[in-house]
Amino acid sequence: MMAKKPKNEAGAKALLEYIGSADAENIYLKTDPGNVGANTKADTAGYNAVQKKSAEIIGTTKNIAQFLDRDTRPDFASTVMIPALQDFIKNPNDINGLTSSIEKQKKSIFV
């Protein structure tokens, strides 16, 4: 992910390309054995049992979601997004109303 209009678009794209490379993931995985590489060419030879099982599950799944509570502020996750996801499950037909509500609440939290 990068900003819509970065100051150095070519550099930003080059950085993202490198970060997603097998070489970069192999370096990162040496520092964090709790993760698995997203690049299919990442070296899995040193994976522990949990990483091997995680890679197996990820490799066979159709969809993957991030950890919302780790990727945003807790006040936004718990008071806006979690209820919004619950509302979506109850009523998946009101996407416009739901996203509008999220956007309004977001503006009050991320000032």
C-alpha positions in Angstrom: 0.0 0.0 0.0 1.3 3.5 -0.8 0.0 7.0 -0.7 -2.2 8.1 -3.6 0.3 10.7 -4.6 3.7 10.0 -3.1 6.5 12.5 -3.5 8.6 9.9 -5.2 6.3 7.4 -6.9 9.0 5.5 -8.7 10.9 5.1 -5.4 7.8 4.1 -3.5 6.9 1.4 -6.1 10.5 0.1 -6.0 10.4 -0.1 -2.2 7.1 -2.0 -2.3 8.4 -4.3 -5.0 11.5 -5.1 -2.8 9.5 -5.5 0.4 7.3 -8.1 -1.4 10.3 -10.0 -2.8 11.4 -13.4 -1.5 14.8 -12.0 -0.6 13.2 -9.3 1.7 10.8 -11.8 3.2 13.7 -14.2 4.0 15.5 -11.5 5.9 12.4 -10.6 7.8 11.5 -14.2 8.6 14.8 -14.7 10.4 13.8 -11.9 12.8 10.2 -13.0 13.4 9.6 -16.7 13.4 5.9 -16.1 14.2 5.1 -15.1 10.6 5.1 -16.8 7.2 6.2 -15.4 3.9 3.6 -14.1 1.6 5.9 -14.5 -1.4 5.6 -18.0 -2.8 9.3 -18.1 -3.4 10.2 -17.3 0.2 12.5 -20.0 1.8 10.3 -22.2 4.0 13.1 -24.7 4.8 13.7 -23.1 8.3 10.0 -22.9 9.2 9.0 -24.2 12.6 5.9 -26.5 13.1 3.6 -23.5 13.6 4.9 -21.7 10.5 4.5 -24.9 8.4 0.9 -25.4 9.5 0.2 -21.7 9.0 1.6 -21.8 5.5 -0.4 -24.9 4.7 -3.7 -23.2 5.9 -2.9 -20.0 4.0 -2.0 -21.9 0.9 -5.3 -23.6 0.7 -7.6 -20.7 1.7 -9.6 -18.6 -0.7 -9.7 -15.4 1.5 -7.4 -13.8 4.1 -8.1 -11.0 6.5 -5.8 -8.9 8.5 -5.9 -8.3 12.3 -8.1 -5.2 12.6 -7.3 -4.7 16.3 -3.6 -4.7 15.6 -3.7 -2.5 12.5 -5.7 0.5 13.8 -6.3 2.4 17.0 -8.3 0.4 19.6 -10.9 3.0 19.9 -11.7 2.8 16.2 -11.6 -1.0 16.1 -13.8 -1.6 19.1 -16.3 1.2 18.8 -16.6 1.5 15.1 -15.3 -1.4 13.0 -16.3 -4.4 15.1 -19.9 -3.2 15.5 -19.9 -2.3 11.7 -18.8 -5.8 10.9 -21.5 -7.3 13.1 -24.1 -5.0 11.4 -22.9 -6.2 8.0 -23.3 -9.8 9.0 -26.9 -9.0 10.2 -27.7 -6.9 7.1 -25.3 -7.3 4.2 -27.6 -5.3 1.9 -26.9 -1.8 3.2 -23.2 -1.3 2.2 -23.7 2.4 1.4 -25.3 3.1 4.7 -22.7 1.1 6.6 -19.7 2.7 4.9 -21.1 6.1 5.3 -21.6 5.5 9.0 -18.0 4.2 9.3 -16.6 7.3 7.5 -18.5 9.7 9.7 -17.3 8.0 12.9 -13.8 7.8 11.5 -13.7 11.5 11.1 -14.6 12.0 14.8 -11.8 9.7 16.0 -9.0 10.5 13.5 -9.0 14.2 13.9 
